[in-house]
């Protein structure tokens, strides 16, 4: 039963930063003197308002319409990652003030007490009267009753069941509010005892560490716990059950081919990819060129020529008469790589897309004229004798061997992506050409040679370097802080 009652279409859990951490965040707004706190507060409020999306269009529409790249977010609530940084940051600044400037802050006891009364009192109010601020039923409540009535067959019982669900939601909110109040009370207690000189700095920090770890860990365990993990064999048996059609296809030991499963939406179902190199699958952000192929070549009917160039050897279909699943073996699949007899140059993307609507990918290739200078004229219209085959496959590295009597133009049944992929012929880098709108192609010299495709983006190298430098700076900073603290303690002891 849906214990969540908000307007989100789906949710996987709350963004929880910790009740005690939130108490220290509010306390930081009161006692931190640094002007930096206002930047933290402004960032927190802005990110919170943006996370509301269509529920607060005054801010979100402004960013969607006028701020570059903001409309690329798939889920607006992902902006809350900023809040998950700013709230603990302010909490840390508050603890730092307590440790460093406690004697300098006027009326500190009252500020801590009033903050506890405000934050803790609010939690206690929700715990006692959860429906004072919260509405535990949404616009779909009547639809829920109709669904229950359809399944149960008794409208009165369905209505009563939905109403009991509302009471359960109230009870859940009340219990969590009591829990938050208890965490805030303990946090306040540790801070208060420290201010009364009954706790040392080390014990205060240790107590807060243990308390916050318990708080966050226990909430996290609600959503990711021991029941969330299964053994590999269990997963395969329970989730990815092998069908008879899968077993028959896997008898083909040449695992270089691809499979398209049409028994469900092939481009929203990732299950077939567990067993096969599937043309389908699911990703929230597809490459634009692949999406355009789907919209233009697979919209309404499957383009057999495009299936050939994607090396689709098997289709899994459903028999309309008895709903049984069956296999269609396609003998025209072009393979992993092949030489073409002719290269046709086209002027733009639209012409290239139109060209692959009907063609034989094993005999000709369509290439945008932007690559014309990288293709030798004698290979653009001459037939090629020879063969090319895949010898090693890994998602980040593919190796081929070929024999060609003359210079040749080879097409590879892999998606063209120039932001990281590099090609090498006998170790020498060779420019990758885009062919047939979305595939990779190479201009190859005559003879016997080896070809490698390696995914090695510069951004990944730079990221690793920056991570290494940052880690070094972090370790050096921690070491320096420990050394300076040690020296300071030595001086204080000497005095």
Secondary structure by P-SEA (a helix, b strand, c coil): ccccccccccccccccccaaaaaaaaaaaccccccaaaaaaaaaaaaaaaaacccccccaaaaacccccccccccccccccccccaaaaaaaaaaaaaacccccccaaaaaaaaaaaaaaaaaaaaaacccccccccccaaaaaaaaaaaacccaaaaaaaaaaaaaaaaaaaaaaaaaaaaaaaaaaaaaaaaaaccccaaaaaaaaaaaaaaaaaaaaaacccccccccaaaaaaccccccaaaaaaaccccccbbbbbccccccccccccccccccbbbbccccaaaaaaaaccccccccaaaaaaacccbbbbbcccccbbbbbbbccccccbbbbcbbbbbccaaaaaaaacccccccbbbbcccccccccccccccccccccccccccccbbbbbbcccccbbbbbcbbbbcccbbbbcccbbbbbbbcccbbbbbbcccccbbbbbbbccaaaaaaaaaaaaaaaaaaaaaaaaaaaaaaaaaaaaac
